Structure formats: structure tokens, C-alpha cells
Amino acid sequence: MNKIKPWLSAMRLRTLPLSVSGIILGGCFAFYNGKFNPWVFALAILTTIALQVLSNLANDYGDGMRGTDNDERVGPQRALQSGAITPDEMMDGIKLNIIIVIILTMVLIWSAFDSGSILYILLFLVLSGFSVYAALNYTMGRSPYGYRALGDVFVFIFFGLISTLGCYFLFMHRLDHVVILPAISIGLLSVGVLNLNNMRDIDSDTNAGKITLAIKLGKKRAKQYHFALVIGAMLVSVLFSILYYVEPYNFMYLLAFIPLLIHLKKIKAAEKPNDFDSQLKVLALSTFLIAILLGVGYILY
């Protein structure tokens, strides 16, 4: 019982809404186009959450074993760093999580495709394997990409493109141009969350030898990059709604721009690590809200 709290902390539940934002959008647009299966949608949500938890546990293990998580780091204390969970226990948890991901993935693919869709089945098996690889190798392995300033690229691909387009494909069995701009918008905001995390950890990551894009850019240009990501996502969303306008409900998501603009104002004034840390939840939940309002805005008719 005394291990439950450390495990929940290691799973970083506050990251889960962001991880399913693309799934929600993909599901909503599939529903709008007349093809939706609640069972497939639920499985897609569960599989994505399992992958995000796997990534969080692997991140805790990788940074903990490399000494990146230390007393200099700002934010919630990691499970390995605190000693609440041992390295062996964490590795066992990672292995168990991989098994859960495999089971959920197989059930999801079986539910979404019939036996004649061999190519689609193989495609999603490959994507699933690539997703597990990406989740593990952000901070684990001999040459983790998170230590080589490649995290932003992977987050954009997985949280934006694969999440949104992949979920849509599960229902429609095809890709349509209608989901491309929303996928880009969610991807940019997700990268913004990562960049915010990296700006917070610039000093501690530098001392630990972890190279992120924020470190390469420096604090001033990392802020400019952050503004470009968030404002870019907002502009892409507006462009999408103009190009694919159906009714006023399509612009419901503009309500989520209010916390985003307040967020940017606070980031402009941010100097200390805690200033950035306090905005992580704001940006993640704002992204989640945009996904819900943008998707629902196209199925209210």
C-alpha cells in the first residue's frame, strides 16, 4: 500500500490529458464523417495512456540512472531520485507496462480492422513498435534522443501527427486532408509543453550533460521558440476553421485562447525555473481543452 503513491507519482498523471488530445480530435472528426466505434475509441484512449505511462516510467528510470534527476532539478521529485522506488522495481514496472501496451494494441487492431486488412494491421503493428521504442529511448539506452535535442521532433510526430491521424485512420481506414491542420496544431502545442519543461530545467540539464533544444537555443531564443509554437498552433487552428467552416460552433475552441494568451504573458516575464514549472499544467490543460472544443465544435449539428 505504501508503494501506491510513489508509483502514481512516477506515472505523472498530469501528463495524461495532453497525451489523449490527438485521439479525441481524431475520434471527433471520424464521428463527423460518419464512422465511429465507441469500443475502438476507448481502446485507443487506453493504449495511448499506457504508452504515455510507459514513457513516464522510462523517463524516470533513464534520468534517475544518469543522475539528471538531482537536487538541482525543479518540479515534482521523481520516484527513483527519491529512493521510493528502486531501479529494479522500476524496470519491472516498465516491463509490465510494455506487456499491457502489447495486449491493448493487439485488441485495438483486432477491433479496428478485419482479417482482410493485412497491410493496415502490419502498418499499425509497426507504428506500435516504433511508439514503444520512442517511449523507452527518450532517456534510456546508449544514445537517448532526449539527450540529443531530438525530443521536440518526436513529440510533434507522436503527440500530433500519429496520435490524431492514426486515430482517425482506425475508424475511417483512410487519411483525409481535413485532419492534417488539427494534427499540426496539437503537435505544436505538445512541443510547447516539452519546451516549457526544458526551459525550466536548462541549468540542471546543462550540469547533467543533457542536451535539449532549449539549451542549444539559450533561454532568450527558447522563449521566442515557445511563442512561435503556441501562436503558430493558434493560427493553424484558425486557418483550419476558416477553410473548413460549417457553422459558428466550429470556433468554440477560441475560448481556450484566453488561458493561452495569459500563459504567454507569464512566460514572457518568467525568469526562475518555478515560473516555467507553474505553467506546465496550464499549457497541457489548454491543449486538452482546445482538442475537446475543436472536435465537439464539428459534431454539434
Buried (B, 14 or more C-beta within 10 A) or exposed (E): EEEEEBBEBBBBEEBBBBBBBBBBBBBBBBBBBEBBBEEBBEBBBBBBBBBBBBBBBBBBBBBBBBEBBBEBBBBEBBBBBBEBBEEEBBBEBBEEBBEBBBEBBBBBBEBBBEEEBEEBBEBBEEBBEEBBEBBBBBBBBEEBBBBEBBBBEBBBBBBBBBBBBBBBBBBBEEEEEBBBBBBBBBBBBBBBBBBBBBBBBBBBBBBBEBBBBBBEBEBEEBBEBBEEBBBBBBEBBBEBBEEBEEEEBBBBBBEBBEBBEEBBEEBEEBEEBEBBBBBBBBBBBBBBBBBBBBBBBBBEE
